[in-house]
Amino acid sequence: MATIVAMVSCSTTNQQPFSSWTRGSIPISNLTSSLSFKSRLTSLNPQFRAALVEAKPAPLSTQPKDDSLKALALPVDRADDIQAETKALARAVNASVYSPQLVASRYGSKPFKVLGRAFKIVSNLGSFWLKLLWEQRNGVADKNKRIRAIELRTIFTKLGPTFVKLGQGLSTRPDICPPEYLEELSELQDGLPTFPDEDAFECIERELGLPIDSIFSSISSSPIAAASLGQVYKAQLKKSGKVVAVKVQRPGIEEAIGLDFYLIRGLGFLVNKYVDRFTTDAVALIDEFAFRVFQELNYVQEGQNARRFKKLYADKEDILVPDVFWDYTSAKVLTIEWVDGVKLNEQEAIERQGLNVLDLVNAGIQCSLRQLLEYGYFHADPHPGNLLATPEGKLAFLDFGMMSETPEEARFAIIGHVVHLVNRDYEAMAQDYYALDFLSRDVDVSPIVPALQNFFDDALNYTVSELNFRTIVDGLGNVLYEYPFNVPAYYALILRSLTVLEGLALYADPNFKVLAASYPYFAKRLLTDPNPYLRDALIELLFKDGKFRWNRLENLLVQGKKDRDFSAKEALQPVLKVLLSPDGEVLRNLVIKEAIRVTEAFTLGTISETYRYVPDFLRSLVFNGIAKDPLMMSETEMQNMVELRDQVIRIWRNLQSSNDFDPSILLPILQVLQQPEARRLGGRVVGGVTQRLGARLIMQLLGASTTASK
């Protein structure tokens, strides 16, 4: 939710701070210090309430004698930052953590409160379920899916923050909801009214243990943004002058959410018992989601999420992650660096700043792929409001309340899954679902293979780079919905992330394809990552039926070079290590055959091209009297030889044109080639080439003899 704080138009650096948003504010010095904070606020004219500006520093005599206010300074090094974070953790020590047992004990003894909320939920959802049952019995359920999906979205919005969060969570679960519901629920927005400013300021003082006028020199007169869990103010720190966003939690939100999850959990038991179609454990799903929502309520945890995300991904020049101000952060108050920017879905505003939406979207795709497949730690709420275009052309990530992680095994399995998709190996794709934790090992995947084949054979009439990601997600979602899949949260969330980014790009370019933008990253990882799983995936991609597919290697290099982190050095050495490993005998045999074929192509191709420039009167003398065809090869065979040679030359030139290419990178390879296994491999290649050329020479001589005898 904090992400929306920066959706105001960018101001120039020459303007004075708050020049565009201090209207309706008054000096704090005009307030009577003897009044309580709430009475100070209520004594103001309503239009000026909650507006604090240019507070005068307290006289020296009233300042504390100790160093307690030194914590208000911006940390100057990591040690100070750690100390400030430790104090923030201490302030959040009593933050609520979700526990089914705790929720049951708290609300089990409040029957009237439970019944009142239950009546409101049942009265809203009951009519919805009755309509569904009636439509199913009358055979019109499929026809009215869109209508019911819109109705459910409206009901969730009406029922408040818990159900808004629940609907947003369901919008990422293709194993639970049909595509129509996924689409409608993904549009759920936090639309609750703001709460009083005096309550927000009282919360800041209570949580941080300091008067608000000792923290901020100014703060916006009303919230800049509001959502289900809290609302955001723009402020200026008194000590450092830094402009910040201050997120304050909605009063009573823990109580409301806890009660709702107590009731929803009871519904989950009924679903598990009576709804056969629902193959996922509903109670476990609700508990997992409730745990994540309660984590969102701890703003210190959100600050730690932001710090970790910044460390992992803000090393790229086109990615920005705001800093956290730990001295002004607690369980219910989060203070972060203010980011000027525009929502990523506001294309016209972005273009007015001279920026390209597609460049920003591509930066988001590359960052999402790194989140999913490199480090496994990723943003779990990537809607357009959480992605801002800054005036400098950076993509800013905001709102780190909900984060998730991809297991290491799954990261490599996803890349392998893409390889199997490219190869149309549907049986291997089905097997991947075990590693991805979609299916338990006791589930037979054989019935799933035809469903995958039916869908992807249609979809893959286009090249992979031409596929629309939304089409893939919807089609795969239908397969997941029809079979006993349990889609892990990490996978569903990353699909949503890439789908959102593609949707944003389509506004700027209707022909944009997220898979095409993603392929360079996959190519780079396959070519450079030494992980054994990915090495096997690369070999599987390049070899088929005992033959090497040079076109695949060339395409991987062309695509991989588009990734700015591609390294020619890394692309060469891991392959050799696999080739020369003790377990590489099968691969060595394939490589020997291909090396012989390539050497033959270079030799004969060169001879053929040289022959064209030999004068006619010399051809009979040099080539045993055969002036027409000295190599005794068909035109097709010779053309294939020349094409292979040219393709290998293009591959080598692709490596040479890489940014980090230097002949010295071949020195480690030459060292590897000094190993006994490499020398034996070279000997086998030379022997094979000699045999092939010898055989062709004999055929040539025999052909010449036959011609002479005639």
Summary of the structure (lengths in Angstrom):
residues: 710
radius of gyration: 32.8
end to end distance: 90.2
largest distance: 123.7
contacts: 2167
relative contact order: 0.07
helix: 61%
strand: 7%
